[in-house]
Amino acid sequence: MRIRRRDREAPETPQSAPEPAPYDYDRDGPAAGEGPTSLDPVKSLIVESPPDQAAEAAPPPTAETPAVAGSEVPAPPPEPPEAVSQVEAVGEAEPEQAVVSVPAPAEVPQAETAQTPEPEHTPTPAAEEAPIMRSPSIREDTAGLLNGSKPAARELPRVIAIANQKGGVGKTTTTVNLGAALAEMGYRVLVIDLDPQGNATTGLGVEARNFELSMYDVIMRDQPLEDCIEPTSVKNLFVAPATIDLAGVEIELVPAFSRELKLKRAIDTVVDDFDFVLIDCPPSLGLITVNGLAAADEVLVPIQCEYYALEGLSQLLRNVNLVSSNLNETLEVTTIVLTMFDARTRLSIDVANEVREHFSERVCRAVIPRTVRLSEAPSFGQPITVFDPASRGAVAYRELAKEVSNGAPQRSR
């Protein structure tokens, strides 16, 4: 394409640029006597070359464009802004769209989305580390130590040790309230407190200042048991009190001769005066508990309806078998009582079902519920049958007394 002198000599400022002559596009060609000079420079570019070729033939002048060697024509001055904008609009529209690539706005969010996982699919640490709840179960060796057959009925008088080496299962509560329920039925009952805490003593309303001798004097000083017995506010119910001095018996009995049978010899002197002798053993498997097991004919085991209650049951039954084979051949676990039963919890139901499955006929039908009245009664020094005779706890212990006594006739004295 030729560069006409008129375009080269065009004024530099757009204000002095001559107004281009209008072009009539309806005509087939230029009029007679009109040459290409009558066309506007920009229009001439459009007429002479197609839009796609015009962009290649006449690129916009830039400072980096080198001068053509041997050319006498100087570099053209910058075109007016109107011409430049029109040329760029017409000749460079398609190349810019084809060559220049603008990143899609969706690329950045896609990268961010790939790096940031969605919250709904992200596993939480709490869900991954959630502990698995274990069902309460009795060990196989425990079930082998004691079968579920019904124990043989025993005649009066009966000496029963309430034992469980786990604390807080209701041993003292069962001893006090079962004794009161049996006394209410007309049986003559003696409660022997072997726990150094003395809870059975205070639970029956006997204060430490009201007696001179305790079970410590009977075991360690060979005092007669009948001199230690104290009456209670309940008819036919008596108690052999305990003091904190019993805590030293575990050590003082070590060098004693025939130390395991001291309590048995003391009970044999008074057993004919009572129908039931209930021994409240401490929550341990020491020498005091061994004395209680050696002196008893049968064992009543309270089991709290919670998971830990089944953990130490095998050790208790193993110790009962050792005492039975070495010290007391007549000793047997005859009664298992479910205590602190809460029907609102699934755990209590599972523990009760597990115990009944293994020791079916030895488990009492009466279940001791968890009630506030049972916890309040010791603070008044009364058993539940006196403190609140119509409460659920009193009814439960009366039913338990019927099962334990098994309808045995009272002895004539």
Residue pairs with C-beta under 8 A, 6 or more apart in sequence:
1 45
1 48
1 49
1 57
1 58
3 73
3 76
4 36
4 37
4 41
6 37
7 41
7 76
7 79
8 73
8 74
8 76
8 77
10 17
10 18
10 77
10 79
10 80
11 17
12 77
12 78
14 80
14 81
14 82
17 80
17 82
20 40
20 41
20 42
20 43
21 38
21 39
21 40
23 39
23 40
23 43
30 36
30 38
30 39
31 38
36 44
36 48
39 47
41 79
41 83
42 83
42 86
42 87
42 90
45 54
45 58
45 87
45 90
45 91
46 54
46 90
49 57
51 90
51 91
51 93
51 94
52 94
54 87
54 90
54 91
55 91
55 92
55 94
55 95
58 87
58 91
59 65
60 84
60 87
60 88
60 92
61 75
61 76
61 78
61 79
65 75
67 75
78 84
79 87
134 307
135 350
136 307
136 310
136 347
136 350
136 351
136 354
137 310
137 354
138 310
138 313
138 314
138 354
138 355
138 358
139 314
141 314
142 310
142 313
142 314
142 317
142 358
143 358
145 314
145 317
145 318
145 320
145 321
146 317
146 333
146 359
146 362
147 359
148 358
148 359
148 360
148 361
148 362
149 361
149 362
150 361
150 362
151 298
151 332
151 334
151 335
151 361
151 362
153 406
153 408
154 297
154 298
154 334
155 408
156 275
156 276
156 408
156 410
156 411
157 271
157 272
157 274
157 275
157 276
157 277
157 411
158 275
158 276
158 277
158 297
158 298
159 267
159 271
159 277
159 279
159 295
159 296
159 297
159 298
160 276
160 277
160 278
160 279
160 296
160 297
160 298
160 299
160 300
160 335
160 404
161 279
161 281
161 292
161 293
161 295
161 296
161 298
161 299
161 300
162 171
162 174
162 175
162 178
162 278
162 279
162 280
162 281
162 299
162 300
162 301
162 302
163 171
163 281
163 289
163 292
163 293
163 299
163 300
163 301
163 316
164 171
164 281
164 283
164 301
164 302
164 303
164 312
164 316
165 283
165 284
165 285
165 289
165 312
165 315
165 316
166 283
166 304
166 308
166 309
166 311
166 312
167 283
168 283
168 304
169 302
169 303
169 304
169 309
169 339
169 340
170 302
170 304
170 337
170 339
170 340
170 368
171 280
171 281
171 283
171 302
172 195
172 199
172 200
172 203
172 280
173 203
173 339
173 368
173 374
173 378
174 300
174 302
174 337
174 339
174 368
174 397
174 400
175 191
175 200
175 278
175 279
175 280
176 191
176 200
176 203
176 204
176 378
176 383
177 374
177 377
177 383
177 384
177 385
177 393
177 394
177 397
178 278
178 397
178 400
178 401
178 404
179 189
179 191
179 237
179 276
179 278
179 383
180 189
180 234
180 237
180 383
180 384
180 385
180 386
180 397
181 383
181 385
181 394
181 397
181 398
181 400
181 401
182 189
182 275
182 276
182 401
182 404
182 405
183 189
183 234
183 235
183 236
183 237
184 234
184 385
184 398
184 401
185 401
185 402
185 405
186 236
186 410
187 236
187 275
187 276
187 405
187 410
188 236
188 238
188 273
188 274
188 275
188 276
189 236
189 237
189 238
189 274
189 275
189 276
189 277
189 278
190 229
190 238
190 239
190 240
190 270
190 273
190 274
190 276
190 277
190 278
191 200
191 204
191 237
191 238
191 239
191 240
191 278
191 280
192 215
192 239
192 240
192 263
192 267
192 277
192 278
192 279
192 280
192 292
193 199
193 200
193 201
193 215
193 239
193 240
193 241
193 242
193 280
194 215
194 242
194 246
194 263
194 279
194 280
194 281
194 282
194 288
194 289
194 291
194 292
195 242
195 246
195 280
195 281
195 282
195 283
196 242
196 243
196 244
196 245
196 246
196 247
196 282
197 242
197 244
197 282
198 208
198 241
198 242
198 243
198 244
199 280
199 378
200 239
200 242
200 280
201 208
201 239
201 241
201 242
202 378
202 381
203 377
203 378
203 381
203 383
204 232
204 233
204 234
204 237
204 239
204 381
204 382
204 383
205 232
205 233
205 381
205 382
206 230
206 232
206 239
206 241
206 381
208 241
208 243
210 230
211 228
211 230
211 241
213 223
213 227
213 228
214 228
214 240
214 241
214 242
214 243
214 245
214 246
215 228
215 240
215 241
215 242
215 243
215 246
216 242
216 243
216 245
216 246
216 248
216 249
217 223
217 228
218 224
218 225
218 228
218 240
218 263
218 266
219 246
219 249
219 253
219 262
219 263
219 266
219 291
220 249
220 252
220 253
222 262
224 266
224 269
225 240
225 266
225 267
225 269
225 270
226 269
226 270
226 273
228 240
228 241
229 238
229 239
229 240
229 270
230 238
230 239
230 240
230 241
231 237
231 238
232 238
232 239
233 381
233 382
233 386
234 383
234 385
234 386
238 274
246 282
246 288
249 287
249 288
250 286
250 287
250 288
253 259
253 262
253 287
254 287
256 262
259 287
259 291
260 287
260 290
260 291
260 294
260 327
261 291
261 294
261 295
261 327
262 291
263 279
263 291
263 292
263 294
263 295
264 291
264 294
264 295
264 328
266 295
267 277
267 295
271 277
275 408
275 410
275 411
276 405
279 292
279 295
279 296
281 288
281 289
281 292
281 293
282 288
282 289
285 315
285 316
285 319
289 319
290 319
290 323
290 327
293 299
293 319
293 320
293 323
293 327
293 328
293 331
294 323
294 327
294 328
294 331
295 328
296 328
296 331
297 328
297 330
297 331
297 332
298 331
298 332
298 333
298 334
298 335
299 320
299 331
299 332
299 333
299 334
299 335
300 334
300 335
300 336
300 337
300 404
301 313
301 316
301 333
301 335
301 336
301 337
302 337
302 339
302 368
303 309
303 310
303 313
303 336
303 337
303 338
303 339
303 351
303 355
304 339
304 340
305 338
305 339
305 340
305 341
305 342
305 347
305 348
305 351
305 352
306 340
306 347
306 348
306 351
307 347
307 351
309 351
310 351
310 354
310 355
317 333
320 331
320 332
320 333
323 331
324 330
324 331
324 332
333 362
334 362
335 362
335 364
335 403
335 404
336 355
336 359
336 362
336 363
336 364
337 363
337 364
337 366
337 368
337 400
338 351
338 352
338 355
338 363
338 364
338 367
338 368
339 367
339 368
340 348
340 368
340 369
340 370
341 348
341 352
341 367
341 368
341 369
341 370
342 348
342 369
342 370
343 349
343 369
352 367
355 363
356 363
364 400
364 403
364 404
365 399
365 403
366 396
366 397
366 399
366 400
366 402
366 403
367 396
368 374
368 393
368 396
368 397
368 400
369 392
369 393
369 396
371 391
371 392
371 393
373 384
373 387
373 388
373 391
373 392
373 393
373 394
374 384
374 391
374 393
376 387
377 383
377 384
377 386
377 387
377 388
377 393
380 387
384 391
384 393
384 394
384 397
385 394
385 397
385 398
388 394
